[in-house]
């Protein structure tokens, strides 16, 4: 037995596994991407806007690489093979291509093609347990989103909605037989159809008509999305996928029609209705698990791609995509951490406190970020958006984290306009790391109180540093 153990350790230390080679390859590609970005930054000093975008993306690349290296530890929640770090690095490689082609090259729809690239990692290398890779993909895109700002919003929203749908698809269909390599086929096919629809719409604008009406900007991508879901229905001999896609596209069309009216604020009722339908469209006896939130995840993909196809911000469509995506991520969280008895109902005070904080903290952080929009504050907001649910988990456990995330979903519906970035950062950390901090909630109350005190002191220091940097910028501006 001892000789066998020594042999296994020797094989582990002397030879690299496929996952090790994959991690090393992606790490090299990330470093190369950062090097190219730095080289272009030096050359673009006379172009302030380009230099700003390059410096922001270079920061995102460096942060992602450092976090990925931290996941090399083989202790929970990290695993042997560094699946979380591999997904993070893969996300940065895909984001790099999207950045150069879509943001810097102004070929927006073509840049969107590279959002699919990172998903080849969980499909090919981690099909047995794709979740760590999916979390890494989400974290990587959120880092880029915080660094680049609103320019990354369409890319980030589509990737994160796809992460939620792929995760719920995996829960629906266990990886056995041929399905081991097909468990994310429907979300990917629907997203690829959305990409084709946006590409077709862009080609029509650019080469033929030159302009597209507001209705056409929804109808054209909707047709392609429906074709994609129908192909999947034909392939799997199950046409229920088409129902959710059709309902999402119909809701998007109605939202666009009322966007310019006095009733535009009431579109929130439309998204609540779509969310309700995603739970009721399939009978409870069916095994598709639309009742578990999979339908909401598919609808969020359709709406996010329709949002991308708008000339303007498409606020009403973005509101629906945000609501459904955050809800799908909440169902993702509930699948990973089953909330057994005592349940995470609002009559338990831990959950209720988490709900109130979730409904207010992301909104306050968002308002603070928008009050004076600069790079350092964006990074501070990203840090505290990620840390807030983990502090709750360490003090009060999983039920408090569930309440926090549910409160954030309420905020996306009620606080208008709401930027979901701060809430999505909480999901990105709460999903993989709640298991790491939850044992702390069983420690004596005095220790948990000191955790809260430490978090409060750290936040106070954040405010002091921010005030100092603000005064320094004002003094330099005065000179």
C-alpha positions in Angstrom: 0.0 0.0 0.0 2.8 2.4 0.9 4.7 1.6 -2.3 1.5 2.3 -4.3 1.0 5.6 -2.6 4.6 6.6 -3.2 4.2 5.6 -6.9 1.1 7.7 -7.2 2.9 10.7 -5.7 5.8 10.2 -8.0 3.6 10.1 -11.0 2.0 13.3 -9.8 5.2 15.2 -9.1 7.3 13.8 -12.0 4.8 13.9 -14.8 2.2 16.5 -15.9 -1.4 15.6 -16.5 -3.5 16.9 -19.4 -5.0 19.5 -17.1 -1.5 20.7 -16.1 -0.5 21.2 -19.8 -3.8 23.0 -20.5 -3.3 25.4 -17.6 0.3 26.1 -18.6 -0.7 26.7 -22.3 -3.5 29.1 -21.3 -1.1 30.8 -18.8 1.4 31.4 -21.6 -1.4 32.7 -23.9 -2.6 35.1 -21.2 1.0 36.4 -20.6 1.4 36.8 -24.4 -1.9 38.7 -24.5 -0.8 40.9 -21.7 2.6 41.5 -23.4 0.9 42.5 -26.7 -1.4 44.8 -24.7 1.5 46.5 -22.9 3.4 46.9 -26.2 0.4 48.5 -27.8 0.0 50.7 -24.7 3.5 52.1 -25.1 2.8 52.9 -28.8 -0.5 54.6 -28.2 0.6 57.3 -25.7 -0.6 60.0 -28.2 -4.1 58.4 -28.3 -5.5 58.9 -24.8 -8.8 57.0 -25.4 -7.0 54.0 -26.8 -4.3 54.1 -24.1 -7.0 54.1 -21.4 -8.8 51.1 -22.9 -5.5 49.2 -23.2 -4.4 50.0 -19.6 -7.7 48.9 -18.3 -7.6 45.6 -20.2 -4.0 45.1 -19.2 -5.0 45.4 -15.5 -7.8 42.8 -16.1 -5.3 40.4 -17.6 -2.9 40.8 -14.7 -5.5 40.4 -12.1 -7.0 37.3 -13.8 -3.5 35.7 -14.1 -2.7 36.3 -10.5 -6.1 34.9 -9.3 -5.6 31.9 -11.6 -2.2 31.2 -10.1 -3.7 31.3 -6.6 -6.1 28.5 -7.6 -3.1 26.1 -8.1 -3.7 25.0 -4.5 -5.3 21.6 -4.4 -7.3 22.2 -1.2 -11.1 22.9 -1.3 -12.7 24.8 -3.0 -9.8 24.5 -5.5 -9.1 21.1 -6.9 -6.3 19.0 -8.4 -6.2 20.1 -12.1 -6.9 23.7 -11.3 -10.3 23.7 -13.1 -11.3 27.1 -11.6 -8.0 28.7 -12.7 -8.2 27.0 -16.1 -11.7 28.4 -16.7 -10.5 31.9 -15.6 -7.5 31.8 -18.0 -9.6 30.5 -20.8 -12.0 33.3 -20.2 -9.2 35.8 -20.5 -7.9 34.3 -23.7 -11.4 34.5 -25.2 -11.9 38.0 -23.9 -8.6 39.1 -25.4 -9.7 38.0 -28.8 -13.1 39.7 -28.3 -11.3 42.8 -27.1 -9.0 43.2 -30.1 -11.6 42.3 -32.7 -14.8 43.7 -31.1 -13.7 46.7 -29.0 -10.5 47.8 -30.6 -11.4 46.6 -34.1 -15.0 47.9 -33.9 -16.3 44.6 -35.3 -18.8 44.1 -32.6 -20.7 41.0 -33.8 -17.5 39.2 -34.8 -15.9 39.9 -31.4 -18.9 38.1 -29.9 -17.9 34.9 -31.6 -15.1 34.5 -29.1 -17.4 34.3 -26.1 -17.9 30.7 -27.0 -14.2 29.8 -26.9 -13.9 29.4 -23.1 -16.8 26.9 -23.0 -14.7 24.4 -25.0 -12.7 23.8 -21.7 -15.5 22.4 -19.5 -17.0 20.6 -22.5 -13.8 18.9 -23.5 -11.6 18.6 -20.4 -14.0 18.8 -17.4 -17.2 17.2 -18.7 -17.6 15.2 -15.5 -17.6 18.2 -13.3 -17.8 21.5 -15.3 -18.8 23.8 -12.4 -15.3 25.0 -11.4 -14.5 25.9 -15.0 -17.8 27.7 -15.3 -17.1 29.7 -12.2 -13.7 30.7 -13.6 -15.3 31.8 -16.9 -17.7 34.0 -15.0 -15.1 35.5 -12.7 -12.8 36.3 -15.7 -15.6 38.1 -17.6 -16.6 40.1 -14.5 -13.0 41.2 -14.0 -12.9 42.5 -17.6 -16.3 44.1 -17.1 -15.2 46.0 -14.0 -12.0 47.1 -15.7 -13.4 48.1 -19.1 -16.8 49.5 -17.9 -19.9 49.7 -19.9 -18.2 48.8 -23.2 -18.0 45.2 -22.0 -21.6 45.0 -20.8 -23.0 43.1 -23.8 -20.2 40.6 -23.8 -20.3 40.1 -20.1 -24.1 39.7 -20.0 -24.2 37.1 -22.7 -21.3 35.0 -21.2 -22.8 35.0 -17.7 -26.3 34.1 -18.9 -24.7 31.2 -20.8 -22.8 30.1 -17.7 -26.1 30.0 -15.8 -27.8 28.0 -18.5 -25.0 25.6 -19.0 -24.8 24.9 -15.3 -28.5 24.3 -15.0 -28.4 22.1 -18.1 -25.7 20.0 -16.5 -27.9 19.5 -13.4 -30.8 18.5 -15.7 -28.8 16.0 -17.7 -26.2 13.9 -15.8 -23.1 13.2 -17.8 -23.6 9.6 -19.0 -22.9 8.0 -22.3 -23.0 10.2 -25.4 -24.7 13.0 -23.4 -21.4 13.4 -21.5 -20.3 15.6 -24.4 -23.8 17.1 -25.2 -25.0 18.4 -21.9 -24.5 22.0 -22.8 -25.6 21.7 -26.5 -28.8 23.6 -26.1 -27.5 26.8 -24.4 -24.5 26.9 -26.8 -26.7 26.3 -29.9 -29.1 29.0 -28.8 -26.3 31.4 -28.2 -24.7 30.6 -31.5 -28.0 31.2 -33.2 -28.1 34.6 -31.5 -24.7 35.4 -32.8 -25.7 34.6 -36.3 -28.8 36.7 -35.9 -26.8 39.7 -34.7 -24.3 39.1 -37.5 -27.0 39.1 -40.1 -28.6 42.3 -38.7 -25.2 44.0 -38.7 -24.6 42.9 -42.4 -27.9 44.3 -43.4 -27.2 47.6 -41.7 -23.7 47.9 -43.2 -24.0 46.6 -46.7 -27.7 46.9 -47.8 -30.3 49.0 -46.1 -28.1 51.1 -43.9 -30.7 51.4 -41.2 -33.1 49.0 -39.4 -36.4 49.8 -37.6 -36.8 49.1 -33.9 -39.2 46.2 -34.6 -36.8 44.6 -37.1 -34.0 44.8 -34.6 -36.0 42.3 -32.5 -37.7 40.3 -35.1 -34.7 39.4 -37.2 -32.6 37.9 -34.3 -35.8 36.3 -32.9 -36.3 34.3 -36.1 -32.7 32.9 -35.9 -33.1 32.1 -32.2 -36.3 30.2 -32.9 -34.6 28.3 -35.7 -31.8 27.4 -33.3 -34.1 26.1 -30.6 -36.2 24.2 -33.3 -33.0 22.5 -34.5 -32.3 21.4 -30.9 -35.9 20.2 -30.6 -35.6 18.2 -33.8 -32.3 16.7 -32.7 -33.5 15.7 -29.2 -37.1 15.0 -30.3 -38.3 17.5 -27.7 -40.0 20.7 -28.8 -40.5 22.3 -25.4 -37.3 24.4 -25.9 -39.0 26.3 -28.6 -41.8 27.4 -26.2 -39.5 29.4 -23.9 -37.5 31.0 -26.7 -40.8 32.0 -28.4 -42.1 33.6 -25.2 -38.9 35.4 -24.6 -38.8 36.8 -28.1 -42.5 37.8 -27.9 -41.9 39.6 -24.6 -38.9 41.4 -26.1 -41.0 42.6 -29.0 -43.7 43.9 -26.7 -41.1 45.7 -24.5 -39.6 47.4 -27.5 -43.0 48.6 -28.6 -43.8 50.2 -25.3 -40.3 51.5 -24.6 -41.1 55.0 -25.9 -44.5 55.2 -24.2 -45.4 56.5 -20.7 -45.9 52.9 -19.6 -42.2 52.0 -20.1 -41.7 51.7 -16.3 -44.3 48.9 -16.2 -42.1 46.6 -18.3 -41.0 45.1 -15.0 -44.4 43.4 -14.9 -43.6 41.8 -18.3 -40.4 40.3 -17.0 -42.1 39.1 -13.8 -44.7 37.4 -16.1 -42.1 35.8 -18.2 -40.3 34.5 -15.1 -43.6 33.0 -13.8 -44.3 31.4 -17.2 -40.9 29.8 -17.2 -42.0 27.9 -14.1 -45.5 27.0 -15.4 -44.9 26.3 -19.1 -44.1 22.6 -18.4 -46.1 20.4 -16.1 -44.4 19.5 -12.8 -44.3 15.8 -13.8 -42.0 16.5 -16.7 -38.3 15.9 -16.2 -37.0 18.9 -18.2 -36.6 20.8 -14.9 -37.8 24.1 -16.4 -39.4 24.3 -13.0 -35.9 24.4 -11.5 -35.1 27.6 -13.4 -33.7 26.1 -16.7 -36.5 27.9 -18.6 -35.5 31.3 -17.1 -31.9 30.6 -18.1 -32.8 29.9 -21.7 -35.0 33.0 -21.7 -32.2 35.1 -20.3 -29.9 33.9 -23.2 -32.5 34.9 -25.8 -33.1 38.3 -24.2 -29.4 39.0 -23.8 -28.7 38.4 -27.5 -31.7 40.5 -28.4 -30.3 43.3 -26.2 -27.0 43.0 -28.1 -28.8 43.6 -31.3 -30.1 47.1 -30.3 -28.6 50.3 -31.7 -29.0 52.0 -28.3 -28.8 50.6 -24.8 -32.0 48.6 -25.1 -32.8 49.3 -21.5 -36.1 47.4 -21.3 -34.6 44.3 -22.8 -31.5 44.6 -20.6 -33.7 44.8 -17.6 -35.4 41.5 -18.4 -32.1 39.8 -19.3 -30.6 41.0 -16.0 -33.6 39.8 -14.0 -33.7 36.3 -15.6 -29.9 35.9 -15.5 -29.7 36.7 -11.8 -32.6 34.4 -11.1 -31.0 31.6 -13.1 -27.8 32.1 -11.1 -29.8 31.9 -7.9 -31.3 28.6 -9.0 -27.7 27.5 -9.8 -26.7 28.4 -6.2 -29.7 26.5 -4.7 -28.8 23.4 -6.8 -25.2 23.5 -5.5 -26.1 24.2 -1.9 -29.4 22.5 -1.2 -31.2 24.6 1.4 -32.4 21.8 3.6 -34.4 22.2 6.8 -34.4 24.7 8.4 -35.2 26.2 5.0 -33.9 29.6 3.9 -37.3 31.3 4.2 -37.7 34.9 5.1 -39.1 34.1 8.5 -35.6 33.0 9.6 -33.8 36.1 10.7 -30.5 35.2 9.1 -32.1 35.0 5.7 -34.2 38.1 6.2 -31.1 40.1 7.2 -29.3 38.8 4.1 -32.3 39.7 2.0 -32.3 43.3 3.2 -28.6 43.7 2.7 -28.8 42.1 -0.8 -31.5 44.6 -1.7 -29.4 47.6 -0.6 -25.7 46.9 -0.7 -25.3 46.2 -4.4 -27.4 49.3 -5.2 -25.3 51.5 -2.8 -22.1 50.2 -4.3 -23.4 50.9 -7.8 -24.4 54.4 -6.9 -21.0 55.0 -5.3 -19.2 53.8 -8.4 -21.3 56.0 -10.7 -21.0 59.1 -8.6 -17.4 59.5 -9.6 -16.5 57.1 -12.3 -12.8 56.3 -12.2 -10.7 53.1 -12.4 -9.6 52.7 -8.8 -13.1 53.1 -7.4 -14.4 50.6 -10.0 -11.9 48.1 -8.6 -12.8 48.9 -5.0 -16.5 48.4 -5.8 -15.7 45.1 -7.5 -13.8 43.9 -4.5 -16.6 44.7 -2.0 -19.3 43.4 -4.3 -17.5 40.0 -4.2 -16.6 40.1 -0.5 -20.0 41.1 0.9 -21.8 37.7 0.5 -18.7 35.9 1.7 -18.7 37.9 4.9 -22.4 37.0 5.4 -21.6 33.4 4.7 -18.8 33.4 7.3 -21.0 35.0 9.9 -24.4 33.5 9.3 -24.0 30.6 6.9 -25.5 29.5 3.6 -29.0 30.8 4.4 -27.8 34.3 4.8 -26.0 34.1 1.4 -29.2 32.8 -0.2 -31.1 35.7 1.3 -28.5 38.2 0.0 -28.6 36.9 -3.5 -32.5 36.9 -3.5 -32.5 40.5 -2.3 -30.2 41.4 -5.1 -32.7 39.9 -7.6 -35.4 42.1 -6.0 -33.1 45.1 -6.5 -32.8 44.4 -10.2 -36.5 44.6 -10.6 -37.2 47.6 -8.3 -34.1 49.9 -8.5 -34.2 51.6 -11.9 -31.9 51.8 -13.7 -29.9 49.0 -12.1 -26.5 47.9 -13.2 -26.3 44.2 -12.3 -22.5 44.2 -12.3 -22.2 44.5 -8.5 -24.7 41.7 -7.9 -23.1 39.4 -10.5 -19.8 39.8 -8.7 -21.4 38.5 -5.6 -22.7 35.4 -7.5 -19.3 34.8 -9.0 -17.7 34.5 -5.6 -20.6 33.0 -3.6 -21.1 30.1 -5.9 -17.6 28.5 -5.5 -16.5 30.0 -2.2 -19.5 29.6 0.1 -18.4 26.1 1.0 -15.1 27.5 2.1 -16.4 30.2 4.5 -19.5 28.4 5.8 -17.6 26.4 8.5 -16.6 29.7 10.1 -20.3 30.3 10.9 -20.2 27.5 13.4 -17.5 29.3 15.5 -18.4 31.1 18.7 -20.4 34.3 18.3 -17.5 36.5 19.6 -15.3 35.4 16.8 -18.0 36.0 14.2 -18.5 39.5 15.7 -14.8 40.2 15.2 -15.2 39.2 11.5 -17.8 41.9 11.1 -15.7 44.4 12.9 -12.7 43.6 10.7 -14.9 44.0 7.6 -16.2 47.3 8.8 -12.6 48.6 9.5 -11.5 47.4 6.1 -14.3 49.2 4.4 -13.6 52.4 6.4 -10.0 52.2 5.2 -11.3 51.8 1.7 -13.2 55.1 2.1 -10.2 56.9 3.5 -7.9 55.7 0.7 -10.6 56.8 -1.9 -10.9 60.2 -0.2 -7.1 60.6 -0.2 -6.8 59.7 -3.9 -9.7 62.1 -4.7 -8.0 65.0 -3.0 -4.7 64.1 -4.7 -6.4 64.1 -8.1 -8.0 67.5 -7.4 -4.6 69.0 -6.3 -2.9 67.7 -9.4 -5.8 69.0 -11.5 -5.4 72.4 -9.8 -1.8 72.6 -10.7 
